Amino acid sequence: MDADRMLELAQALAAAKSRQDVPAALALLHPEMVLENPAFGTTARGPAENEEALRRFFAAFPDYDVALQGHAANRDALVCWGTVRMTMTGDRFGVVPDGRRAELPVFIQFTFTDDLIASERFFFDLSELCAQSGVSTDAVRRKLFGAA
């Protein structure tokens, strides 16, 4: 797949996720899609797990918005970077956030199969998200990963 098509798919996914449009996002994903979020320690495989992961993520961050600002590609993968803006809500992470909207750098790695997104690795700084959301990184890490 050429770099222009990869970027087109990644931008379409970013737009769908920024609208919290789960069906539109899922339509861009390969049936064997793997979504990894190392900051949260999560991996979703296949349509059902990816749908659940997106719904849970948007419940916790209902105003999620990502802007892709740059990219690099080879014939197998695309890497994008940009800014994510989102407000942590609810108690999914075992803390009570202060309601401020966080703005963080983001780095996303994609692979593709059959003209669809086959994998996404979504990287951001969990400590910075916690700091901007007024919550303890240690408490969130304990909730996500258990006692060290």
Summary of the structure (lengths in Angstrom):
residues: 148
radius of gyration: 15.1
end to end distance: 42.1
largest distance: 44.3
contacts: 444
relative contact order: 0.19
helix: 36%
strand: 36%
